[in-house]
């Protein structure tokens, strides 16, 4: 089992939304908040802009208007459309207007809907023959009113909402793509964008109060990355991407403690599945981590039991394992054997590895005592390995206990000891533990199959007997008494 705990949610670069909320609650203005997260920047005013936001892509999309609307083609020719839906496909044509040439620009006096979601501005549909692209072309400030409430709860402090509005505006302008059919995605690949339905009075007020304001560095609009929760400190661009960005440096984030994922985990991951995901050919034997300056993981080396290994960046591991951030600590917990059958009265050695823990204990449960109970502390070696001897009296499950984490399930099945002796009068013996009334079976081997010849029951001392001379062949006694015990068999008896 791989146990992962960590801090924060998101890439860690730029403004921490929960941290900004905390600063706002402590009286900071939005300008001061932005200056803290984007070091060395100032606020300025950008020119009015239009943005193109990709709101749908694929094989088809449905546009609709509740009032008469128009479509304009690539040549500037305009046609009127009746209210209602219009289905577009990647083979971009308008059946009622065959002469019109794509791309098409749709306009109305009311917001147009794409897939049932209403958007302000104009809707442009284009296609390369394989993929239909539907973009919302609108004023930047209108766009922001559909972004801010998707990125930050509208109930948050006004100064936090203003900081979000300025960050979102700056991000949009810094990521315009004139050589592409759209500037921004309408989802978290760029910024969340919910259109008209997302707008609220509080977030609209934040956009209006900061109209045109952007974050500047050396006179240029900064690429104001932002994310949910830092875990207490943001990352630097150099640490996260290998490329230094002067205004994206690591800064303290003391009020991120308000965030629900300031601390997260433990997350339990199946080590076998992790090995497969990371394309290792054998089970995981060790996990080695290199941390960056902010505490986030810069590299992870995973070593398998056959000594093969793979080294990944913290971002690669985060993506592969679905972790909330790159600020995480992996702990490998293994308990072996996962499954074993032993004979009553014997002992089994449980071994394993617990990398990155300072203390560890064992817990057990049986059918008779179904609640997990402490089964002793484990002594860890310098490399995190351990070994302990257990002597279960019935089938028992064991697991590792580390704080609130329970992992590494092992099941040790206990079979009764079955002793059998051939005599002149037949065959007799006893089972241990002593169980009265347990059924025992006399079986003879035929090829690879054991056939039951007769059955009897143990007496009060656990003894049993079968009368009669055995014909030549191989025999055994089998007993499956239940009561938390697996089936046990005697050594094979060879009758001459």
KELUM-652184 format. One record per atom (N, C-alpha, C): x, y, z. Coordinates in pm, whole numbers, plus 50000, padded with zeros to 5 digits. Atoms other than C-alpha are relative to their C-alpha. Example, Ala and Ser with C-alpha at 12.3 -4.5 7.8 and 13.67 -1.06 7.14 Angstrom:
REM residues 2
500894988150000512304955050780500905012050000499184988149994513674989450714499235010950073
This chain:
REM residues 496
500844988150000500005000050000500895012550000499304987350002501245034949915499065010250064500804990349926499965061050160500565013949973499544986650038500135097450048499225010550079500604988549932499485128550257500655012549943499424988050058499995164250148499335012750045500484986649966499135201050154499585007349873500434991250107497145224149926499354992849884500715005450118495245219749602500305009349882499684992150119496535231249266501495000349973498594999850044499795239249090500905008250090499194992749903500955263449361500615012949951499384988150056501905292449131499075012050007500774987649999500725328049187499075001350118500964997049895497635337449383499334987450053500745010749932496275312549635498645005650036501344994349979492515317949638499584999650146500345000649859491995305749992500885009550082499124990649930495005325850105499555014349980500514986550028493615357049934498755002950083501194998649916490325351250112500395003050144499534997749864492195349350442500575013950018499444986449990494115381450373498885010449998501114990650007490875399150279499255000650133500665000349869489295387950607500835007050106499124993049907492305403150782500255014549959499974985750031491755437050621500865004349884499164996050112494035435950320499145004249881500674995850123492975454550005500394990649887499705008950112492885436449671501365003449938498714996150056495895456649552501164994350080498955005649914497955445749851500084984949986500035014650019496855409749805500734996149872499375003150129497905409749439501515002550004498584996949991501245426149517500764989550080499365010549921501955398949772500254987549917499875012450075501345369749540500785001549870499274997550124502845385649227501095010350031498934991549948506155399449354500515009849895499434989850086507405431949206499065005649895500954995250098504215439349013499295012650048500844988449969502005470148999498664998449929501305000150068498415476648899500015010649891500134990550109497675493648570498684997949929501255001050076494885497948315500324995449859499815005350135494695477847994498955005849907500964995450099492995487847674498814990549994501185008350014489515474847607500284988849902499675011650084489625440247457498794991049981500985010450028487495413047303500714986650011499405013349987488125376547384499154989749929500685011150066487255344447201500164987650088499975010849902486325316347435499384987449939500515012750052485945280247321499014994150099501035005149910482655268347469499474986449959500415013450043482055236647266500914995549888499235005850110484015213447040499624985349988500355013950021483395179546887499344997849866500655003550126481165164246622498765008449974501234992350020478035185146683499755008850121500394990949892476565213246891498655006049965501314993950021473145228546938500035014450050500134985949966472715266446932498515003450002501414996249999469445283647013499845014450046500364986449961467795317547058498505000350029501424998849966464495326847220499305010749918500564989550086463995355646972500644998649862499355000550131464765360446601501475003950009498564997549995468525360146538500574999849860499384999050133470985364046253501284991849993498735006650025473915345846098500705007649889499174993350100476735362345905501124990449960498995009650044479075341845688501345006749975498634995350020482725345445588500105011649903499974989350099481865369045302499295012750047500744988649948479815392445519498524999549970501425001450029476455380345390499254995950127500785002549880473775380345662498624994649966501335005850017470605359645692499304999850135500805000449878467775359845944499624985650034500395013249951466935329446157498805001450093501165000149909463705321046334500434995650139499695004649865463685315846712500014984750007499955014549983464535280746826501394994549986498685006450005467365255346809500544998449859499315002450126469915250246534501134990250028498985010249978472025218646520501085001449895498844999050089475505222446372500844987450013499105011549998477865194146277501375004449949498654996750045481525192546190500075002449849500164996250142480445193345824499145012550002500684987649962479545229645876499215006049883500894994150100476555239045661498725004350068501314995749954473245256945710499004995849893500905005550100470525237145533499085010349938500934989950051468155266745500500725011249925499224989450065470975289245379501224993649933498885007550060473125267545147501075008849938499024991450066474835297344988501005006050099499124994049900476435308845314501264991850019498705006449988480115301145361500545001150143499444999349865481635291845698501365006849999500665001349870482765302245946498775009050012501244992649980479395315146074500055007650132500104992049878478825343046323498535002550031501394998949960475535342346513499855011350101500244988749911474065372846687498515000950032501384998449956470905381246879499925011650098500214989349901469405408147099499984994450142499935006549869469445382847383501164990149997498925009849999472165358847497499624987349924500195012550074472515328747268500444988250086499665012049922472635293647413500774990249915499235010850061475175266947327499904988050094500215011549913474235232847458499185003350123500874996349889471635249447680500585010450093499344990049915474105274147838500015013349926500114986950064473465310947761501285008150016498794991950000476375333547667499735013649939500064986550058476675370647602500935000649879499144998450117478325383447285499484992649879500325007250124478385366446948500604986050006499535013750005478805329546878500544997249859499365003150128481215318646603500204984949990499835014350026481145283546455500944998049883499055003250107484055270146251500314985150006499695014350005485255235846144501154997649904498955004450093488255218745990499574987349928500525012150062486025190545867500004988150094499925010849902486925168646164499425004250134500464995149870486085190246464499265013249983500784987649995483415216546513500465008150120499604991049892484595246346718498965011050014500974989549972482095269646883500615009450104499374990349911483495301347037499045011550031500764988349956481915329447234500935012149986499204988050023483255363147115499315011550070500674989849920482575390247368501015009250066499194990349929483875419947560500644993550123499265005949889486495410947821499265001450133500684997949871484485426148107498764991350012501155009149997481385406248011500474985750028499435013349978483505374947998500334997950147499585001449860484885381348346498824997950095501165001849912481395382848493499524985650000500295014250001480995346548390501144991450052498825007249953484465337248518500145000750152499694998249858484855351848867499154991250090500775008749912481905333249024500294985249982499625014050021483185300648872501334996950069498685002049942486625305849020500075002850150499974996449858485795320149363498575001150050501374999249947482685316649584499515014550010500514986249998480525348149539499755005550140500234995549862479975349349917501265004850068498744996149936483635356549984500135015250008499784985749974484965390450095500195007849870499894991950123484705418649835501445001949953498614997750043488475424849837500604987449937499535012450063489145388149761499424998649861500645000850132486645389349474500635009849902499344990350088488295420549336501384994849958498705005750034491705403749354499844989249894500265010450099490235374349164499655006049864500394993550125488715397348902501225005449926498814994450063492015414748836500934988849951499165011350041493925381848827499434993249876500635006550115491405366548585500105008749876499884990850113491475397548362501424999849945498615000050042495265397848354500364986849931499725013150059495445360448284499434999249858500635000550133493015363847993500805008049898499264991650094494955392347832501394994349971498665005550019498305375047884499984987449914500095012750073497005343847707499185001049871500664998650130495375358447395500824992849894499325008250101496175336547094499505003849862500504995250129495665356046769500204990449885499745009450109497045327646558499144987450011500855011649980494415303246686498545004249985501424997150019490645300746633499335004950128500554995449872490085308847001501175004050090498974995449908492005326147278500094991150124500065006749871490855307147585499034988349995500975010649979489185274847684498935005150097501064996049909485865278347861499944991650126499945008349880486975255048140501345001950067498824997949918489815250348386501324998049925498764999750077492335244848107500485014549986499674985749991492215283048106499405005250129500744995549881489595296248348498574994849989501395004050002486185283748447499145011449946500854989750060483495302248247498594994349991501355005349992479805297248321498955007749924500974992250076478195323248098499035007750089500964991349931475095342848200499534994050131500575006349881473795317448452500925000850120499054999649888476965320048661500065013750067499834986449950476755357848710499245002250131500634996249873476025371249059500255014850024499874985649972475625406249199501355003150064498754997049930478705403849423501204999049907498865001450091481065391249153499935010249886500134989250098479655415648896500545013150056499524987649935480375443449146501535000250006498535000749994483975431249182500615002949864499514997350135484445431648804499855014849967500254985850029482875466348772500935009150078499164991549914484905480449063501455000249954498615000850046488155469848894500105000949848500064999950147487195476448530501335004049937498784997150074490245474648306501294998050076498775001049922492695469548592500684986549980499195012150021495505444448535501255000750084498725000949931498685432648701501105001749896498924997050094501775446648529501364996550060498605001849961505425436548543500855005849888499174992950099507905459148365499155005249885500874993850099504995475248183499174990449917500765009950075503565442648045499034992750092500985007449922500505423448156500614986850045499425012249944501615395448386499094988049975500755012550013500575359348332499644995450141500365001349860498735358348662499344986450030500495013249962498415321448736499425000550141500595000949866496255312849036499474986050020500405013749966495005281849214499245000350132500915000549886492915270249507500695002150134499455000149864495075263449813501484996649996498555001750005498805265749881500554990250103499475008149892499125245350199500905007750094499204991649911500965274550361501125007649932498964992850075503455285450095499814997249852500115001950144503265290949721501334994949944498805004950068505765276349475500555010949909499434990950101508105294749241499904993349864500035005550136507955290748866501264991949971498755007350021511585279948870499914986050058500135013049936510815252049113498994991149929501095007950058507605241048940500234996449854499885002150144508575244348574501444999949949498624999050045512325249548561500325013049930499814986950065511825284348413499685010950101500204989349903512245314748636499105010849942500874988850034509465340748622500105009650119499674991349886510395371148834498855003150094501124996949911506895377348967499294987650054500565012549947506095340549034501064993250085499045005549905508285333649334499244994550120500635006149884507575314249650499795010350111500304990849890505845334649922499194992650106500765006149891504355326150259498515002649981501454999250018500605320650274499314995850131500405004449865499675320150644498514997650018501455001449978495885322950606499374989149913500525011450075495575293150376499464989250093500525009749903494745274050694498484999249996501465000550013491105282750618499564989649898500355008950110491205259550318499714985950049500305013849960489585225150352501094990149962498925008850041492595210050175501365006250028498704995049953495295229850353500894988050032499385013149978496235195050476499034989549945500875010550051494905164250300500664986450016499525013549982495225126950326499724994950141499265008850091496105101050406499134994149890500635006550113495175087850062500674986449982499455013550012495605050150033499914995449855499915004450138496745037449693500534985849994499565013850019497105001249587501375000149933498634999350052500864997049538500144992249869499935007750125500284970749266499505008349884500544991450105498134994849066500935011749971499054989150021500635022949122501174995349915498885005450078503445000948989499614998649853500475001550137501354993348681499865013549932500164986650056500505030048630501345006149962498674994450025504175039348651500854991149911499355009050096505045010548413501234993050059498965008149938507194991348661499654985249979500235014150031507644954148589499854991350122500065008049877507674942748953499425008650113500574992349888506154952849290500945010850051499224988849947507304985349451500764995650125499175003249884510184981049694500405012450077499584987749932511025017149773499535012149921500374987250061509955053049704500925010750058499054989749958512565080749718499565013549945500544986950036511605117549712501055010850016499174988049990513525149449640499085012050007500874988549980511895181349768500625012849946499574986950044512085216349624500035009850116499824989849897512555248949811498735002450081501244997349929508875252849902499464987950075500465012249938508575217250029499314990849903500655008450100506905204649713500994990249939499165010650055508205173449546500525004149864499404997050130510625180049263500204987349918499785012550072511355143649177499674988250091500315012449929510205108849279500654988449925499425012150058512205077149218499324988050065500695011949951510195045049251500814987949957499165011750024512255013249282499154987550017500765012449992510784978849214500844989050063499315011049934511684945649374501044993349912498975005550089513694935649065501085010349968499004989350011515794967449103499825009049879500294990150103514264984548802499415012350068500504987849938513245020348868499565010049895500444989250085511545050748724500055012850080499934987049934512125087248808499095009749927500994990750055509345112648756500065013150076500114987349930508805149048839498794999450095501144999449910506415158349117498705002249924501204997650081503955171248856499554987549927500355012450069504095138448665499344990150095500585009049901503375118548980498625004950042501314994449964500575142149076498954996449896500945003150105498935137148739499694985249991500195014550015499475099448726499164994250112500695005649885498105093249075498785008150043501174992049968495445120549080500105007150134499804993249872496925139249379499585014649990500494986250000495725173849482501105010249972498904990550020499145190249467501314992349991498685006350000502865183649435500665000950137499474999649864503355190549805499454987850072500505012449943503015154749922501154991650055499055009349942504765127850123499484985849979500435013950019504545091550006500614990950105499545009849902504845063250256499654986249949500225013650047505265027250148499774990850119500325009549893503565001950377499734986449936500175013450053503924964950297500044989950112500055010849903503034934050498499934986849923499935012850070503994899250377500114988550100500715003350124502874872650319498575005250003501384995350007499524885550198499024988950036500875011449970498084850550236500874987750024499225012149969499394818650396499154990950088500665009849913498074786650554501074993050083499075006549910499864772450857499264989350080500585010649917499314742451083499945004750145500214996249860497954747651434501214996050085498865002449911500724750751694501295005749946498804994650059503214766051455500065015250010499824985549999504344801751391500315004649858499764993950131504644825151094500775013050020499284987349998507064853451027499325009949906500534989150081505404885350908501115010149977498944990450033507794908550728499405011349918500504989050081507434941550554500905012050002499274987550013508534976750487499075011550036500754987849968507375009950626500955011749983499104988850030509305037850457499365013250044500484986649966508945072450605499115000750121500794999449877507315063850938500954998650118499165000849882508695066851290499524989250098500515010649913506465041151461498914992549926500945008650070504295012351351499584988850093500475011249918502164985651514499154990749916500775010450067500224954551423498644998850068501345002649948496504948151463499514986849941500495012950048494624915451429498524998550031501375003849969491124900851421499754985949950500395013550037489554866351401498484999549987501455001550012486064852951332499345000750137500564999849864485534848751707500065013950061499834986349950486774884151781500115009149879499994993050130485754904151472500475014450004499484986449992486964937851602501524999849996498544999150005490504948351524500545003650137499394997649869492684947051835501515001249984498544998850008496324956951901500674986450012499265012649998498774928751832501495002350019498614997449969502024945451932500655010449911499234990350076504454972351823501044992949914499005005550091506844966151537501295008050011498694993549993510564973751553500495002249857499574996550135511704992051240501515000849992498584998750024515184988251103500335013349937499594987150059517195017750966499425002249860500544998950136515835010150617498484999049997501455000849994512225008050740499454985949996500485013750004512064970150728499664995050140500355006049871510564948951004499684985349980500395014049999509904912751095499504996750139500565004149871507784897451367499444986049987500525013649998506694862451466498615000150063501355001249945502994855151518499644985350011500435013749977501394823451652498484999650014501475000049992497694825351566499454986250034500645012549961495434798751720498824996749907501065001950099492774803151449500315009449884499774991350115492604819751109499895014650042499894986349948493624855651170500415009449888499574989450091493864887550967500875009950076499094990149940496674912151037500065012249908499794987950078497164947850928500945009250076499104990249942499574976350989499205012150048500654988049945498545006051204501055010950016499104988449993500225039951161499135012450013500904988849977498365069151315498574995849968501365003550043494945068851149499984990749880499915008350120496185047550860499994985250037500015014549986495375010550837500244994149861499635004950132497034991650552500744986850011499175012050004498864960350443499324987650055500755011349947496284933150500500694986749968499475013650015497624897750555499044990350067500895010049943495504866750614500774987050020499335012549966497024836950795498934989950040500985010649972494774806650775500664989350085499485010449911495254781051051499204987249977500645013050020494504744550976500304991250121499715009049887494174718051250501154990549967498985010350019497084694451300499284986650006500675013050008495864660151196501074989150005499065011249985497864630451325499264987149967500625012750039497134596051179501024988750003499125011849991498594561451242499244987749951500605012350045497884528951063500304988950101499845011349910497334498651290499474987549932500495012650056496494462351235498495000149990501464999749998492864470851314499425010949910500514989150083492614501151085500905012250007499264987449995493654537651121499385008750108500504991849890493384561251417500915012150017499214988149974494604594951538499235010550078500634989049927493654628851681500265013049926499784986750056493344665451585500335009750113499714989149907494654696451757499795013149925500485000449861493264718551884498904989650019501015009949968490914694952062498615005749972501374996050033487434698151912499164987449996500885011749999484694673151993498965001449890501055000150101482294663151718500425005049864499534995750131484464674851429500024988249904500035010750098483984654551113501374998149936498765003350068487044636550975499684990049889500285008050119487204619450638501224991549968498965008850051489204589550526499955000849848499954998150143490344596050171501134991649938499015007750074492214574849914500355007449870499544993050120494274588849630499814991549877500155006550130493394580149271500505009849896499394990250091495714597549030500285012950075499824987249931495564634149131498785003450086501244997449928492164630749300499964992050130500215006749873491364622549661498514997050014501395004549990488154602349704499694996250144500405003049863486334600750038499404985950007500475013849980485804564850159499044998950117500805001249879484294570450501500155012650083499944988349913483594596650767499674995850142500305002249859483524597551146500165013250072499904987649923483634623251426500974998250115499075000449887486144631951696499234998850131500615000849867485434623852058500425011950084499704988749913485884646552359501455003450013498554997249993489654643552342500575003549863499534996850135489804651151970500464987849923499545012350066490514614651884498944994649906500875006050098488994594651600500624986749956499455012550052489384560351438499114994549889500695007350105488424540151130500444985450011499685014249987488214502051165500094993649862499895007450125489234477850893501385001049940498685000450063492324467750707499965007949869499944991850121493354492050434500574992049884499445005950122493844479150083501245007849959498804992750042497154488149926499635013249929500254986950062497304524949825500425011450092499654987949925497804560649947498735005750063501154995149925495504574650216500385012650077499804988649911495044606150419498705002350077501164995949921492714620450682499825015049981500314985850019491024653750611498985004350104500924994649899489304675450873499825015049977500334985750015487544708950822499015003550112500894998749884486164716451169499285013350013500604986949981485174752851115500595006850122499554993149878485384774551427501285008149977498844991750031487914797151255501194992549949498895008150049490054768651128499764996149855500075004850138490804759650767500064984949999499915014550012490794724050637501444995450019498695005749980493714702950754500054985649953499845014150042495074669850626501214994150070498885007249940497334643650772501084997549896499015004850098500584632550616499434987749928500495011250079499984606750344500494986750060499695013349951499844570650465500044990449881499865009550110501064543250232499754986050053500355013649957499314509850287500544990049899499385010250087501124478750151499054988549979
